[in-house]
Amino acid sequence: MIKSEPLLFSILNKAIDKISAEEHQKISAKWAAPKAIERVDYELVYTISAFSLVIVLLIVFWNRKLAKQISIANEATEALKKAQDQLYSIMEWSPLPQPSTMKVTMR
């Protein structure tokens, strides 16, 4: 693009020629120097990861505990329903008279 603009090319060359060798070295050192890569400190990453893992494990533990309690409650509910059905069946087929206050319609 500069070659297509000879006047601009000439001006830039003259400006570069006026820069001293010392300034060339300073500019090169500033812009072309390889940058040293510092060692990354992973302590914060490890701390956050460990904290997150503990939270996830607590959630999983709590979830399993709740699932077990729900399972026990469901089994108890099924057992009660079965016992209730048996009681209704016995009461329904019983030859003894039943007071009207004992009749429960829960079905």
Secondary structure in CASP SS format (residue, H / E / C, confidence):
PFRMAT SS
TARGET T0000
AUTHOR 0000-0000-0000
METHOD secondary structure of the structure
MODEL  1
M C 1.00
I C 1.00
K C 1.00
S C 1.00
E C 1.00
P H 1.00
L H 1.00
L H 1.00
F H 1.00
S H 1.00
I H 1.00
L H 1.00
N H 1.00
K H 1.00
A H 1.00
I H 1.00
D H 1.00
K H 1.00
I C 1.00
S C 1.00
A H 1.00
E H 1.00
E H 1.00
H H 1.00
Q H 1.00
K H 1.00
I H 1.00
S H 1.00
A H 1.00
K H 1.00
W H 1.00
A H 1.00
A C 1.00
P C 1.00
K C 1.00
A C 1.00
I C 1.00
E C 1.00
R C 1.00
V C 1.00
D C 1.00
Y C 1.00
E H 1.00
L H 1.00
V H 1.00
Y H 1.00
T H 1.00
I H 1.00
S H 1.00
A H 1.00
F H 1.00
S H 1.00
L H 1.00
V H 1.00
I H 1.00
V H 1.00
L H 1.00
L H 1.00
I H 1.00
V H 1.00
F H 1.00
W H 1.00
N H 1.00
R H 1.00
K H 1.00
L H 1.00
A H 1.00
K H 1.00
Q H 1.00
I H 1.00
S H 1.00
I H 1.00
A H 1.00
N H 1.00
E H 1.00
A H 1.00
T H 1.00
E H 1.00
A H 1.00
L H 1.00
K H 1.00
K H 1.00
A H 1.00
Q H 1.00
D H 1.00
Q H 1.00
L H 1.00
Y H 1.00
S H 1.00
I H 1.00
M H 1.00
E H 1.00
W H 1.00
S C 1.00
P C 1.00
L C 1.00
P C 1.00
Q C 1.00
P C 1.00
S H 1.00
T H 1.00
M H 1.00
K C 1.00
V C 1.00
T C 1.00
M C 1.00
R C 1.00
END
